[in-house]
Amino acid sequence: MVDLGSRLADVHIQARTLLVKAEIETADLDARLLVEWVTGFDRLAMVRNPSIMIANDVSARLDAVLVRRINGESVHRIIGKREFFGLEFTLSPDTLEPRPDTEALVELALPFLRQRIAANGIADLIDLGTGTGAIAIALLNQLPELRAIGVDIAPGALATARDNAHINYVSSRFAALHSNWFAEVTGGFDMIISNPPYIRSKDIADLQREVAVHDPARALDGGPDGLDPYHIIADHAGDHLRRDGAVAVEVGFDQRNDVEAIFARSGFTLTGLQKDIAGHERAMLFMKT
C-alpha cells in the first residue's frame, strides 16, 4: 500500500497508482480527494509543499480508506459528505448520495415556487423520501419565503436531514416527518416533490457496486417495473395539494412516458420537463386538470 515515511506528492502518486490498478475509472480525482481528506492538505498545499513528510499513522489511515474505495465504496460515502446545488450535505447509511442528475428537479421546481411566492407571499413544500434533505434544503436556500417538510420512512435519514438543514442555515423553515409516503401527512401544500425509488427490482444487482452494495436498497427499489412509487404519489397527491398546486418528480431516463400515463389516470397534466446533464428527461412537473 502507501509507503511509510513518504512525501505528500509521493503519497498522492501511490494512491492514484493503487486505484488505477483496481480499475477505478475516476482514480486521479478519487486519489486526490482521499489524500486531501486524510492528510488535511488541500490541492494548494500539494503544489506549494510537495515534500511535506506524511506521518506513519496518517499513511495507515489512508491505506484503510483506499481499501474501502477499492472494495466499491464511493469517495463521498467514505468522506461522509457531498455537494449538491452549491451546498454541502452530510451522508448516512440511510441516505442516498445527492447526485447531479437530481439538480434538474430543483431547477424545474424553482420557477413554479417563485410564482406561488409572488402571488401569496409564502409557499409550502413537502418532499417525499427526503433522504439527506438535499432537494428541500436546496430550494429553501434559494427561496427565503419557502417552508418545507421532509418525509422519510427511515429515522436515520430524518436525523441526517435535520442536521443538513442546520448546517445550511434553514432549520427554522424545515421540519422532518416520519411517515410511509402520505400515511402521516396532513394539510395542503403548494408543491409535492420527490425523487422516489425508481430502479426495477431485478436491475439493482447490476448497478455500479458503489450503488448496489453501499446505497440503502429501499431508497433504490421501485418495484418490479420501477413505477410503484409513482402510483402512490399520483393516487394521493390530489388530497394534499392546494388549489393550482403542482407535483414534481424525478424519473429514470426511460420512464417519462410511463410516469406521464400514471399521473394522467389520476387527473394530472404534464406541464413541465427538465433534462439532466446527460440530456435525459429527468424531472417532470404535473398539475391537476
N, C-alpha and C positions, 0 to 999 in steps of 0.2 A: 504494500500500500504506500502511503506517503512516507518518505524517508524522514527519520528523526534528525533534528538539527539542520533543517533546510531553511533556505531563504524564502521570503514571501513570493518572489517571482517563480522560484522553482516549485514551490508548493502548488501554485496555480497550474503550472505546466504538467505536474504529475497528476493532479486531479483531473485535468482535461484528458490526459492520455488514458487514464483508467476508464473514464466514461466513454471515450471513443472505442476502446477495446470491447466495452459492454454493448456497443452499438446503440448508444443513446443519441438520438437524432440531434438534440439540442445540447450536445456535450460542452461546447465552448461557453454558452450562456449559463448553463447549469453549474459548471465548474466555478465560474466567476461568482455567481450568486451565493453558492455554498461556501466558498472560501471567504468572501466578504462577511457572511453571516457568522461563521465560526471564529474567524480571526478578529473581527471588528475593524479591519482595514478595508476602506472602500476603494473604488477604482482609482481615484486620485492618489491615494496612498501607494497603490501598487506602482503607479507611474513615477511618483516622486521618491519613494523609498523601497525599491525592489529588493534591496539587500537586508532588510529587517529580518532578523532571525525569529523563527516561529518556535515557541516553547513546545517541549515534547507532549505535554498534556493537551495542548491545542491541536497538535498533529493527530493525537489519538481520537479526539472528538471529531475531527474532520474525517478520519477513517470511518468512524461509525456512521456518519451521515452519508458518506459516499456509498457504503454498503446498502443503506436504505434506498438510495436513488437507484442503484444497480438492480435492486430487488423490485423495482417498479413503483416506488412511492414518489409522487411528484415533488418537485422542488418546493412549491408553495405549501404543500401539506407538511413537508419537513420543517420549513421555516415557521409555519403556522399563521401565515397571513398572505393576502393577495390584494392587488389594486383593482378597483372597479370604478369606472366613471370618474376617475381622478381622486378617489378616496381609498383609504386603506381599511381592509376588513380582516379581522381575525377569523380563523377557521377552527372547527372542532370535528370530532368523529361523526357527529350527527348532521353535518352540513356538507353540501357540495361546495366546490370552489366556484365563486362567481367568475364567469368566463366572458371574454369579449363579445361573443355572439349575443349575449343577453343585453348588452348595451342597446341593441336595436329596439328592445321592448321599452326601455326607458325613453329613448328618443321618440318612439311612437306615442307614448303616453303624455309627454310634456305639453305639446300644443293643446290637447284636449283639456288637461287640467288647468292650464293658463286661462283658457276661455271660461271655465267654470269659476275660477277665482275672480276674473274680471267681472263676471256677471253677479256673483254672490258675495265676494269679499273673502271667502274661505272655501275650502273643499276637503272632503273626507275620502280616504282611500283605504281599501282592505287588500292585503297581499296574502294570497293563499299559498301555503307551502313556503313560508318566508325564508327558511334556512338561515343564512348569515344575516338576513335583513337587507341585503345589498340593494334590491330593487326599490323597496320602500324608502330606505335611507338615502339613496342617490336622489330620489325625487324630492324628499324632504329638504335635502341640501340645496336643491335648485329652486324650491318654492317655499318661501318662509310662511306663506298663508295656508300651507297644506298640513293636515293631520293624518296619521296613518296607524292602522292596526296590522300587525304581522301575526298571521295564524300558522301554527305548525302542530303536528301530532307528536313531535319529539321534544320533550322538555329540554334536552341538551341544546337543541337548535335555538329554542326560545331564549335560553340563557345567553347564548352567543350573540343573538340578535340584539338583546338588551345591551350587552357590552359594546357592540358596534355602534349602537345609537348614541351611547355615552361618549365613546371615542370620537365620534364625528359631530358632537355637539347638537344633536337633535332629539335627545331623550325626552325632553319636555313635550314633544309632539308625537312620540311613538309609544304605542302600547303593544304588549305581546299577549296573545291569547292562545291557550292550549285547546285545540279543537281538531276533530277529524272533519276536514273540509268545513261545511257550514253548520255542523251539529250544534255548536255553542255560540254561533254568531247571531246577534240581534241588531236591529236597526237598519238604516238605509245609508248608502254610500254613493258618492259621485262616480267612483270608478272601482271596479273589482279587477285586480291584476294578478297574474300568476304565471310562473314558469314551472308547470307541473311535470311530474314524471311522464316521459313520452317514449321511452325506449320499449320496443317489443320484448316481452319476457325472454323469448328464445335467443334474442340478439345480445343480451347483456354479457354472456360469456365471451363473445367475440370482440368486445370493445377493447381499447387500449388497456394494458394492465393497470395503469395509473387510475383508471376509472373503474374497471370491472372488479378489481381486488380491493381498492382503497377508498372508493366512494361509497356512501351508505346506499344499500340496494333499494330501500323503499323510496329513495329520492330519485331513482332511475326508472323503476319498473312501472310502465304504463299499462300493463296487462297484455293479453295475447296479441292484440293489434296495436298496442301503444296508445290507444284512444280512450281508455276508461276514464281518466280524469276529466276529459273534455265533456263527456256525457254528464258527469256530476255537476260541473260548473254551469253548463248550458241549462240543465234541468232546474237549477235552484237560483241562478243569478238574478232572475227577474223579481224574486221575492225580496231582494236586498239592494236593489238599485233605486235611487231617487229618479224623479222624472227626467227623462233625457240623459240618464247616466249611461256609462259605457263599460264594456268588458274588454280587457286587453290580455292576450295570452301569447306566450312563446310556443312555437311548434317545431317539430322535426322538419328537416329540409324537404321531405317528400309528403308532408301531411296537410298542406294548405287546403286542397280540395275536400278531403275527408272532414277536416275540422269545420270548414265553412258549411258543409252539409249538416253536420251535427247541430251547429248553432241555428241554422235556418229552420230546422224542425222544431226548435224551441221559440221561434218567432224573432230571431235576431238577424240583422242585415250587416254584412261586412262593409265597413265604412273607411277602413284604413289598413295599409300594409307597409311594413318596413323590412328592407333587406339587411342581412348581416354583412360582415366584412368580406365574406366569400361570394356575395351576390345571391345567396339563397333567401327566399321569402321566409323570414324568421319570426316576425311578430305580426299579430292580427288584432284589429280593433273592431268591435261589434257594438251595435246599438239596437235596442228593441224597436220593432216596427209597429 
